[in-house]
Amino acid sequence: MTRSKGRKYNDDKMVHLIAASDLNDAEIGRQLNISTSMVWRIRHGQSRADLQERINDAIRGYIRELRLHVLSRLKKLADKHMEVGMEGESEIARRCREFMMKLFMVDVPPADEPAPAIPVGPRVRRIFHNLPSLSPNLKTQMIDELDLSRPNTGCGD
């Protein structure tokens, strides 16, 4: 328990509430019976320096949990995306094919070479980059299907 202007609040609960980011500062303050400005100062590192590393560790833990949650479902998402792209003839199907091609048409370095740095881009691109690469046969099939063997003039199709 820590005191703030005579009021007691639980440091562990403070760390959890700030790291979870489910509540705004006023709601956290009401739960802990402290001022909104005190919560804001703690959240932004202007007060309670002793809590900052604990808050950062908790945030990293939440990010790890979220990443594992997303990665556990990513293959199904990619499979669905490819299914729509491979089976449809609509504009959405074309976009699915194009999206998958842009993500996976990268050269995979040999196992003894380090992977190149992932270019700065959307987070989705970084997540999908970690999936196993498509087989050469599937890449060829997609190139033929999308007629990507001819140069793209950028004028639209």
Order of alpha helices (4+ residues) and beta strands (2+ residues): beta-beta-alpha-alpha-alpha-alpha-alpha-alpha-alpha
